[in-house]
Structure formats: structure tokens, C-alpha cells
Amino acid sequence: MNQVGTCVSKMTTDTTLNLFVSGATEEDADGTYSKPFRHLVKALDYANSEVAHYRKGTVNIYLLNNDHIMSRGIVNYHYEPERKDKYSGNQAITIQPAF
């Protein structure tokens, strides 16, 4: 029998995550204001992974200058999250302009 993952208990605390996206940055960005993600899809994937182990997560994604796309077919990167909880509705995500 193949084992795919490990069940881990969620933390009993809530978390808030602020991420930034700018289409002009490098792929090695970490989502901070000074090193924003290049693609909105990458920010969403990162947010899902980071809040998966919390009871509830609030994610604010701020769009910096430039155009932004939301299509997974156009973005050419592979991201394998460390944590995943696709069956829990524990996230509230807001996407808005940074300024």
C-alpha cells in the first residue's frame, strides 16, 4: 500500500498572511513587499500551503503595479506545497490593489 501523506492536527490559533504580487519580479520571490511574487496563481498556492495547518486563515493579497493574470495554463512553474488541506474551508482570501 502506498502512503501519500501524513495527517497532522491543526493549530488551535488563527493566522493572517499578507502577500504581494507584481508581474515584474523574479521567480525566487517570497511574497513580501520587497520581493513580491510574480504571478497571482503562485501567491494563491503559497497561501493555501501556509494557512493549511491553522484553524482559520485570513489571506490578504495585494496587487502591485503591472498587469496580472489568473490562468494556470499561462503560468509556467511547478509548486508542490508542504501542507495541503483541500477539504477544509478555513481560509478567507481578499485580493485587492496595494494602493
N, C-alpha and C positions, 0 to 999 in steps of 0.2 A: 504494500500500500504506500502510495506517495503522499508525503506530507507537504503542504503548500505554505503554511504559516503557523504562527503561534497566537493563541488568544491571550490578550493582555487586558487587565482591568483598567477602566478609565480613571483618570484622576478625578477627585471629588471637587476640584476647583474649576472655575471658568477662565477663559483667556481672551485677550483681544490682540489681534495681529494687524499691523499697518504695513501695507506693501505698496511699492511704487513701480510704475511701468512707463517706459519710454522707448519707442521704436528705434532709437538711435544708439542704444548702448550695446556693449559686448555680451556674448553668451555666458560669460562667467560671473554675471551679476548675482547679487544675493537678495534683491528686492528692497534694499534700503533706499533712502532718498539720494544718497551719493552714488550708489551702484544699483540703479533700478533694473528690473527685468526688461528684456527686450520685447517679449510677447505677453499679451494678456492671458493666453492659454497656460503659459508656464507659471504665471502668478496664481492662477486658479488651482493648478495641480499642486503647487507648493503649499498653498493654503489648506487644501484638503488633507495633505500629509501632516502638516504641523498641528492642526486642531483635532485630528482623529482620536487622539488619546485623552482629550479633555471632555468633561461632561457637557460643556457648551462652549462654542467658539464664536466670537464676533470678528469678522474679517472686513477691513476697510481697504479697498484697492483704489489708489489714486493714479489717475492717468496724467502724465506729464505731457509736454508739447509733443507734437508729431501725430501721425495717423496711427490708428490701432485696428487690428483685425481680430476676429474671434473664431476663425476657421481652423480646425485641427489639421485639415488637409494641406494647408499652405505652410504651416509652421513645420520646419524640419529639425526636430530634436527628439531625443528619447529621454524620458524622465521616469524613473522607477521609484515610487515613494517608499520611504522606510516604513511608514504606517499607512494603513488604509482601513476605512470604515464606510463602505458604500451603502450599508443598510441603516445607518443612523442619520436622522435629520438634526444633527447637533450644531449646524452652522447657520449663521446669518451673514450673508455676504452683500456688501454695498460697493458698487463701482461708480466712481464719480471723478470729475476733473479735479486736479490738485489745486488749482487756483481759480 
